[in-house]
């Protein structure tokens, strides 16, 4: 495989994709896949509102399999009508610990622009980024709102702020995707990103090698493992009839429907190998990548 050009002189590729357990997808797009890659497809429209244990109407989950189009997954029976962020993370950890290979698409940013790493001197390593972020933005703690960290009541968010002018490469290529630092504007993912990142850390810690976080663990598709990827439902939602769903429901439905349809059509493998230069891949391996953008 071609050597990846470091983003910064002191940084070199972690070499995840050289493992024999991961198929090398570094070649050009248009690759062929032999049958579906996954058994389950889970679409999550995320919410950064309120606390981790709050029941959130905007937090929706849809699941599909080879034989069935997406159906809505309700939270486990409890006094709460809707999913909580904590409950969703625990449910995902239990589900992905099983034997079924699932593709999970979550609608919030998985990392920050490289300006953030440079400004705050964060190591160019995703697990280190997650640890540092959670230490400053403990939005997985029981009574913490994103706004509590923003106003200085909890944590130390002031030491880890970013500019809404900073955008990741994948956001630029996706077109209308907002900056992960653009709070309180229509279509914003800033709150959901700042609320969701600690739960990605939780899932990574809970599941270990059972789950591949794409593309941070490599751009390849590891056989026998589930994948969690960042998605942007606006890329696909207009391609599916609304059929009475709320906007949040339809976004989650569209994520699961697109992933299922694309996998069954034999085209999904191609989207895990976007047509990028070596330098763009190195950037994407730090900033994250939206599945479906080229």
PAVEX-505052 format. One line per 8 residues: their letters; for each residue x, y, z of N, C-alpha, C. Coordinates in steps of 0.1 Angstrom, whole numbers. Layout:
! PAVEX-505052
A = X Y Z X Y Z X Y Z ~ ...
This chain:
! PAVEX-505052
XXXXXXXX = 8 -12 0 0 0 0 9 12 0 ~ 4 23 -7 12 35 -7 13 41 6 ~ 24 47 9 26 54 22 18 67 22 ~ 12 69 34 4 81 35 13 93 39 ~ 11 104 32 19 116 35 14 122 48 ~ 23 124 58 19 130 71 13 144 69 ~ 2 146 77 -4 159 77 5 170 83 ~ 12 166 94 22 175 99 36 167 100
XXXXXXXX = 47 174 100 60 167 99 62 156 110 ~ 57 159 122 59 150 133 49 139 134 ~ 40 139 125 29 129 125 31 118 114 ~ 29 106 117 30 95 107 17 87 109 ~ 14 80 98 2 71 98 3 60 109 ~ -8 57 116 -8 47 126 -7 33 120 ~ -9 32 107 -8 19 100 -19 9 102 ~ -31 14 106 -42 5 109 -45 -4 97
XXXXXXXX = -44 1 85 -49 -6 74 -39 -17 69 ~ -27 -17 74 -18 -27 70 -21 -41 77 ~ -30 -41 87 -33 -53 94 -40 -63 84 ~ -37 -76 86 -43 -86 78 -58 -88 80 ~ -63 -81 91 -77 -83 94 -86 -73 87 ~ -80 -64 79 -88 -53 73 -85 -54 58 ~ -96 -54 50 -94 -53 35 -89 -39 31 ~ -79 -39 23 -73 -26 18 -82 -20 7
XXXXXXXX = -88 -8 11 -97 -2 1 -90 11 -4 ~ -77 12 -4 -71 24 -8 -70 27 -23 ~ -75 17 -31 -74 19 -45 -86 28 -50 ~ -87 29 -63 -97 38 -69 -112 33 -66 ~ -121 42 -67 -135 38 -65 -140 30 -76 ~ -152 24 -74 -157 15 -85 -153 0 -82 ~ -150 -3 -69 -146 -16 -65 -159 -25 -65 ~ -157 -38 -66 -168 -47 -66 -169 -54 -52
XXXXXXXX = -181 -56 -47 -183 -63 -35 -191 -76 -38 ~ -187 -87 -31 -194 -100 -33 -204 -101 -22 ~ -217 -97 -25 -227 -98 -15 -227 -87 -5 ~ -238 -87 3 -239 -76 14 -228 -77 24 ~ -223 -66 29 -213 -65 39 -218 -66 53 ~ -231 -63 55 -236 -62 68 -250 -70 69 ~ -254 -72 81 -266 -79 84 -277 -70 89 ~ -273 -59 96 -282 -49 102 -277 -35 98
XXXXXXXX = -287 -26 97 -284 -12 93 -292 -4 103 ~ -285 5 110 -291 13 121 -289 27 118 ~ -299 35 117 -298 49 114 -303 57 127 ~ -295 66 131 -297 74 143 -297 89 140 ~ -309 95 143 -309 110 142 -307 115 156 ~ -296 122 159 -292 125 172 -297 138 177 ~ -297 140 191 -301 152 197 -291 156 208 ~ -288 169 208 -279 174 219 -287 181 230
XXXXXXXX = -300 180 230 -308 187 240 -307 181 254 ~ -309 189 264 -310 185 278 -299 176 283 ~ -302 167 292 -292 159 299 -291 145 293 ~ -281 137 296 -280 124 290 -291 114 294 ~ -298 117 305 -309 109 310 -323 114 306 ~ -323 125 299 -336 131 294 -342 124 283 ~ -355 122 283 -363 116 272 -364 126 261 ~ -358 123 249 -357 133 238 -365 129 226
XXXXXXXX = -375 137 223 -383 134 211 -375 135 198 ~ -364 142 198 -356 144 186 -346 133 184 ~ -345 123 193 -335 112 193 -343 100 187 ~ -340 96 175 -348 86 168 -339 75 163 ~ -344 63 163 -336 51 159 -344 43 149 ~ -338 40 137 -345 30 128 -335 19 125 ~ -340 7 123 -332 -4 120 -338 -12 108 ~ -329 -18 99 -333 -26 88 -324 -38 87
XXXXXXXX = -329 -48 80 -321 -60 77 -322 -63 63 ~ -317 -74 58 -317 -78 44 -332 -79 39 ~ -340 -84 47 -354 -88 43 -364 -77 46 ~ -361 -67 54 -371 -58 58 -365 -43 57 ~ -374 -34 52 -370 -20 52 -370 -15 66 ~ -365 -3 68 -363 2 82 -377 3 89 ~ -376 0 102 -386 1 111 -381 9 123 ~ -390 17 130 -386 24 142 -383 15 154
XXXXXXXX = -372 18 161 -369 10 173 -372 19 185 ~ -382 15 193 -385 23 205 -375 20 216 ~ -374 28 226 -366 25 237 -371 14 245 ~ -363 7 253 -368 -3 262 -379 2 271 ~ -388 -7 275 -400 -2 283 -395 5 296 ~ -400 17 298 -397 25 310 -407 36 311 ~ -407 44 321 -416 56 322 -413 66 311 ~ -401 66 305 -397 75 295 -403 71 281
XXXXXXXX = -409 80 274 -415 77 261 -405 76 250 ~ -394 84 251 -384 85 240 -370 80 245 ~ -361 79 236 -348 75 239 -341 86 247 ~ -332 82 256 -322 91 262 -309 88 256 ~ -299 97 256 -286 95 251 -279 83 258 ~ -280 83 271 -274 73 279 -280 59 275 ~ -294 59 275 -300 46 272 -297 41 258 ~ -296 50 248 -292 46 235 -278 40 234
XXXXXXXX = -268 47 241 -255 42 241 -254 28 248 ~ -261 26 258 -261 13 265 -268 2 256 ~ -279 6 249 -285 -4 240 -276 -7 228 ~ -269 3 223 -260 0 212 -248 -9 216 ~ -243 -6 228 -232 -15 234 -237 -29 235 ~ -249 -31 240 -254 -45 241 -256 -52 228 ~ -262 -44 218 -265 -50 205 -252 -53 197 ~ -243 -44 197 -231 -46 190 -221 -56 196
XXXXXXXX = -223 -59 208 -215 -70 214 -219 -84 209 ~ -230 -85 202 -235 -97 197 -228 -102 185 ~ -233 -111 178 -227 -117 166 -230 -111 153 ~ -241 -103 152 -245 -97 140 -236 -86 136 ~ -232 -85 123 -224 -74 118 -233 -63 114 ~ -232 -52 121 -241 -40 118 -233 -28 113 ~ -240 -20 105 -235 -7 101 -244 3 108 ~ -238 12 116 -245 22 124 -241 35 119
XXXXXXXX = -251 43 115 -249 57 110 -255 67 120 ~ -246 76 125 -250 85 135 -249 99 130 ~ -259 108 132 -259 121 126 -254 131 136 ~ -241 131 138 -233 142 144 -219 140 141 ~ -211 151 143 -197 151 140 -189 141 149 ~ -179 134 144 -172 124 151 -158 130 155 ~ -154 141 150 -141 148 153 -142 162 149 ~ -131 169 151 -131 184 148 -121 187 137
XXXXXXXX = -122 199 132 -113 204 121 -98 204 126 ~ -89 202 117 -75 202 121 -70 215 128 ~ -77 226 125 -74 239 132 -75 237 147 ~ -85 229 151 -87 227 166 -75 220 172 ~ -71 209 165 -59 202 170 -47 211 171 ~ -45 219 161 -33 228 161 -34 238 172 ~ -46 245 173 -48 256 183 -46 251 197 ~ -52 239 200 -52 234 214 -41 224 216
XXXXXXXX = -32 221 206 -21 212 207 -26 198 212 ~ -36 193 205 -41 180 207 -34 170 199 ~ -29 159 205 -23 148 197 -32 144 185 ~ -25 141 174 -32 137 162 -36 123 162 ~ -45 120 172 -49 106 175 -63 107 180 ~ -72 99 174 -86 101 177 -89 97 192 ~ -85 85 197 -88 82 211 -83 93 220 ~ -71 98 218 -66 109 226 -75 121 226
XXXXXXXX = -80 124 214 -89 136 212 -102 133 220 ~ -107 121 220 -119 118 227 -117 120 242 ~ -106 115 247 -103 116 261 -101 131 265 ~ -94 138 258 -92 153 261 -106 160 260 ~ -114 157 250 -127 164 249 -135 161 261 ~ -137 148 265 -145 145 276 -141 151 289 ~ -128 153 291 -122 159 303 -127 174 303 ~ -129 180 292 -132 194 292 -148 196 290
XXXXXXXX = -154 187 283 -168 187 280 -174 174 285 ~ -177 173 298 -182 161 303 -197 159 301 ~ -202 160 289 -216 160 286 -222 146 287 ~ -215 136 291 -220 123 294 -224 122 309 ~ -221 132 317 -224 131 331 -239 135 333 ~ -245 129 344 -259 128 345 -267 141 344 ~ -262 152 350 -270 164 350 -265 175 342 ~ -257 171 332 -249 181 324 -256 184 310
XXXXXXXX = -260 197 308 -264 202 295 -252 207 287 ~ -252 207 274 -242 214 266 -241 228 271 ~ -252 235 273 -252 249 277 -245 251 290 ~ -245 241 299 -238 243 312 -223 244 310 ~ -218 236 300 -204 237 297 -201 250 290 ~ -209 254 281 -207 266 273 -207 279 283 ~ -215 279 293 -215 291 302 -206 289 314 ~ -198 278 314 -188 277 324 -192 271 337
XXXXXXXX = -205 266 338 -210 261 351 -203 247 354 ~ -200 240 343 -195 226 344 -183 225 335 ~ -173 217 338 -162 214 329 -153 226 327 ~ -147 226 315 -138 237 312 -138 239 296 ~ -151 241 292 -152 242 277 -145 254 271 ~ -143 264 279 -136 276 274 -122 273 270 ~ -116 263 275 -103 259 271 -103 250 258 ~ -114 247 254 -115 238 242 -126 243 233
XXXXXXXX = -126 255 229 -136 261 220 -130 261 206 ~ -139 262 196 -135 263 182 -143 274 175 ~ -138 278 164 -145 289 156 -155 283 146 ~ -167 289 145 -177 284 135 -172 286 121 ~ -161 293 119 -155 295 106 -147 283 102 ~ -143 274 112 -136 262 110 -145 251 105 ~ -142 246 93 -150 235 88 -140 223 84 ~ -145 211 86 -137 200 82 -138 198 67
XXXXXXXX = -128 191 61 -128 188 47 -140 181 43 ~ -145 171 50 -157 164 46 -169 173 46 ~ -170 183 55 -181 192 55 -181 201 43 ~ -169 205 39 -168 213 27 -173 205 14 ~ -169 192 14 -173 184 2 -188 180 3 ~ -194 180 15 -208 176 16 -217 188 12 ~ -211 200 11 -219 211 6 -225 219 18 ~ -237 216 22 -244 225 32 -241 221 46
XXXXXXXX = -233 211 49 -230 206 62 -225 218 71 ~ -230 220 83 -226 231 91 -213 227 99 ~ -206 237 103 -194 235 112 -199 229 125 ~ -190 221 131 -193 214 144 -193 225 155 ~ -189 237 152 -188 248 162 -199 258 160 ~ -208 256 151 -218 265 147 -231 262 155 ~ -232 268 167 -243 266 176 -255 274 173 ~ -267 268 176 -280 275 176 -283 282 163
XXXXXXXX = -281 275 152 -285 280 139 -293 268 132 ~ -302 271 123 -309 260 116 -300 250 110 ~ -302 237 112 -294 227 107 -281 224 114 ~ -280 231 126 -267 230 134 -266 216 139 ~ -253 211 139 -250 198 146 -241 200 158 ~ -238 213 162 -229 216 172 -233 210 185 ~ -245 212 190 -249 206 203 -249 191 203 ~ -255 185 192 -255 171 191 -241 165 191
XXXXXXXX = -232 172 184 -218 167 184 -211 168 198 ~ -213 179 204 -207 181 217 -214 172 228 ~ -226 168 226 -233 159 235 -229 145 232 ~ -227 142 219 -225 128 215 -211 123 216 ~ -201 131 214 -187 126 214 -183 118 226 ~ -187 122 239 -183 113 250 -190 99 249 ~ -201 98 242 -207 85 241 -201 76 231 ~ -194 82 221 -186 74 212 -174 69 220
XXXXXXXX = -168 77 228 -158 72 237 -162 60 246 ~ -174 61 251 -180 51 259 -182 38 251 ~ -187 39 239 -188 27 230 -175 21 227 ~ -165 29 224 -152 24 220 -146 17 232 ~ -147 22 244 -142 16 256 -150 3 259 ~ -163 3 257 -171 -9 260 -169 -20 251 ~ -167 -17 238 -168 -27 228 -154 -32 222 ~ -144 -24 224 -131 -27 219 -130 -31 205
XXXXXXXX = -125 -43 202 -123 -48 188 -136 -52 182 ~ -147 -53 189 -160 -56 183 -164 -46 172 ~ -160 -34 174 -165 -23 165 -154 -15 159 ~ -156 -12 147 -146 -4 139 -152 10 137 ~ -145 20 142 -150 34 140 -143 39 127 ~ -151 41 117 -146 45 104 -146 60 103 ~ -135 66 97 -123 60 92 -111 60 102 ~ -114 63 115 -103 65 124 -95 52 126
XXXXXXXX = -102 41 126 -96 28 127 -91 22 114 ~ -91 30 104 -87 26 90 -99 28 81 ~ -96 30 68 -106 32 58 -112 18 53 ~ -106 7 57 -111 -6 53 -123 -11 60 ~ -129 -21 55 -141 -28 61 -136 -41 67 ~ -135 -42 80 -130 -54 87 -140 -65 87 ~ -137 -77 82 -147 -88 82 -150 -91 97 ~ -163 -94 99 -167 -99 112 -169 -88 122
XXXXXXXX = -168 -75 119 -169 -65 129 -180 -55 124 ~ -187 -49 134 -196 -38 131 -188 -25 128 ~ -195 -16 121 -189 -3 118 -198 8 123 ~ -192 18 130 -200 30 134 -194 41 125 ~ -203 49 118 -198 59 109 -206 72 111 ~ -200 83 108 -208 96 108 -215 97 95 ~ -228 102 96 -236 103 84 -242 117 84 ~ -248 121 72 -254 134 70 -267 131 63
XXXXXXXX = -279 129 70 -291 124 63 -296 133 52 ~ -292 146 52 -297 155 41 -292 150 28 ~ -281 142 27 -277 137 14 -287 127 8 ~ -295 121 16 -304 110 11 -319 112 14 ~ -322 121 24 -336 121 29 -346 124 18 ~ -343 133 8 -352 136 -2 -355 125 -12 ~ -346 115 -11 -348 103 -20 -358 93 -16 ~ -363 95 -4 -373 85 2 -386 93 5
XXXXXXXX = -397 87 2 -410 94 6 -412 95 21 ~ -417 106 25 -418 109 39 -428 100 46 ~ -439 97 41 -449 87 46 -453 90 60 ~ -455 102 63 -461 106 76 -451 107 88 ~ -438 105 85 -428 105 95 -425 120 99 ~ -421 122 111 -416 136 115 -402 138 109 ~ -397 150 108 -384 152 102 -373 144 109 ~ -374 142 123 -364 134 130 -365 119 126
XXXXXXXX = -377 115 126 -380 101 122 -375 98 108 ~ -378 108 99 -374 105 85 -359 106 83 ~ -352 114 90 -338 114 89 -332 101 93 ~ -337 95 105 -332 82 109 -335 71 100 ~ -348 72 95 -352 62 85 -343 63 72 ~ -341 75 67 -333 76 55 -319 71 56 ~ -313 73 68 -299 67 70 -300 52 69 ~ -309 46 76 -309 31 75 -313 26 62
XXXXXXXX = -323 33 55 -327 29 42 -316 30 31 ~ -309 41 32 -298 43 22 -287 32 24 ~ -283 30 37 -272 20 39 -277 7 35 ~ -289 3 38 -294 -10 34 -295 -12 19 ~ -301 -2 12 -303 -2 -3 -289 -3 -10 ~ -280 5 -5 -267 6 -12 -259 -7 -10 ~ -260 -13 2 -253 -25 5 -259 -37 -4 ~ -272 -38 -4 -279 -48 -12 -276 -47 -27
XXXXXXXX = -274 -34 -31 -271 -32 -45 -257 -34 -49 ~ -249 -37 -39 -234 -40 -41 -226 -28 -43 ~ -231 -16 -39 -223 -4 -41 -217 2 -28 ~ -220 -4 -17 -216 2 -4 -200 2 -2 ~ -194 -8 -7 -179 -9 -5 -172 3 -11 ~ -178 8 -22 -172 19 -29 -172 32 -21 ~ -183 33 -12 -184 45 -4 -174 45 8 ~ -169 33 11 -159 33 22 -145 36 16
XXXXXXXX = -144 37 3 -132 41 -3 -134 53 -12 ~ -137 65 -6 -139 77 -14 -127 81 -22 ~ -129 87 -33 -118 91 -43 -111 103 -37 ~ -101 101 -29 -93 111 -22 -79 109 -25 ~ -71 120 -24 -57 120 -25 -52 114 -12 ~ -39 110 -11 -33 105 1 -33 116 12 ~ -31 128 9 -31 139 19 -46 140 24 ~ -56 140 15 -70 141 20 -73 129 29
XXXXXXXX = -68 118 26 -71 106 35 -65 108 48 ~ -53 114 49 -46 116 61 -54 126 69 ~ -59 137 63 -68 147 69 -81 140 75 ~ -87 132 66 -99 126 70 -98 116 81 ~ -86 110 82 -83 101 93 -82 108 107 ~ -81 121 107 -80 129 119 -93 136 121 ~ -98 143 111 -110 151 112 -123 142 111 ~ -122 130 106 -134 122 104 -139 124 90
XXXXXX = -149 116 86 -154 116 73 -169 112 73 ~ -177 119 65 -191 116 64 -193 106 53 ~ -199 94 57 -201 83 48 -210 88 37 ~ -206 86 24 -214 90 13 -209 102 6 ~ -199 109 12 -192 120 5 -180 115 -2 ~ -177 121 -13 -166 116 -22 -153 124 -19
